[in-house]
Amino acid sequence: MSTVSSSVDLLPEVKEFLSRDVHAGFVGGKSMTASNGDTFDVLNPATGEKIATVASLQPDDVAKAVDAAEEAFRNSGWATLQPNERGALLHRLADAVEAKKSIIGQIEALDAGKILGQAEGDVQNFADTMRYFVDLAQHVNYRNVLAVKGHEAWVARHPWGPCGFIIPWNFPFLLAGWNLSPALAAGNTTILKPAEDTPLSSLYLAELAKEVGIPDGVINVIPGYGHIAGAALTDNPKLKRMSFTGSPEVGRLVAEACGRNLTPVKCELGGKGAAVVFDDVDVADTAEKLVNAITFHTGQVCCDATRWLINKNIYDEFVDECVTRLKSVQVGNPLDENAQMGPVVSAKQKERVLSYLEKGVSGGAKMVLEGGAAEVAGCDSGFYVKPALLAGTLDNIAAREEIFGPVAYLAPFESEEEAVQMANSTDYGLANSVWSADLNRCARVAEAFQSGNGWINAHNVFAHGVPYGGVNKSGMGGGVLSPETLNDYLRPISIVRPL
């Protein structure tokens, strides 16, 4: 492993955006500071330095945001626009986001510790997702006539109303797109609660939406702490739908709160994905792809392949290849064009990763590639860790619990049946992958996974139009990125007249 420091200057627009004394929330088309004046600091994970001070909205502020969304739903005309008219405005927003990709990318890289190229990729994904759902909404049958003997009958479909979203810190801008796009394309209004670690790109988005003509109150952003602003949002009885992306532990709390109000809720939660590698693979190619997967955004990806199950016939060769490749990964400042892996998002997350390495070894795991804290020149207070590989039995804590860092856990298998059993030996159920030259075997194994997603000879695959979601501890209430997602944000009503 080698390290690099920053070599990219900030754009003038980024400097101007970050120069504000306080970054306020955005409610009803206007800036909103906290009713009690509270703020919190946002740190750059690469350096540990403060880059912004942000308003910490309180429960009464959140209530105003929901009221603003409800007012916009009833009176702004947004919900009653024809899909093509609403789509024209959303396409304009997607175009504006794409035009400012370099600006938003730098903001995201600074805020989330993302490699700059990956951050810009997230910005492009936002634009692509928005366009996908907008175009999909043009082809929805909003009035479906039913052939029912003795009756005139049809189903009409309408937007629900104010929809709440809580998104995590690992993909702030991309997940804003995944969540807001279907709701907005269907005609709903929205309240977005970004993570307190990474609120800046969402706040920039809200201002951009106003600039392109999205009516006030259609997109509201409420920065603040999860136990204050997030809890106030999930508790609000005026919400018509709720979506949460994050940990299973917080997901339970969100689901409980929504259950009390009978608010439909979708939870996209964590994972402990397996990569099942058979002995007929190209070892070098497969190793490269899995190394890229575990180091992508420093392993802070819920659906990542964090358990590598390898056929015993190639186990040693495969492990050696992965160790060699991981040792060459350049860890550094996300703004440096030579960096391949940046920091984790916070000091808390760094400590979490390091503690799991200790607990894994103390529980009997073998340290195949030693991890630990990483030092990057010029970034002494940054939150950097080294990639690590552990190996052992799957009852080890590092094989069972989500670490959310560049750490993979290795175990050998002998038969296809054993590999499937090992892949399914988890409380999670988000995404697994199977690697083999035998595509029939790949299809058979992928269909046997107890997960929401099964990928073949690839990992972390997100194609617009393919449902993505989890089961068990990894999620409930539906997925994202598909026509079914748009349907979630359209309320059906059956109309019947006896003849």
Disulfide bonds with the S-S distance in Angstrom:
none
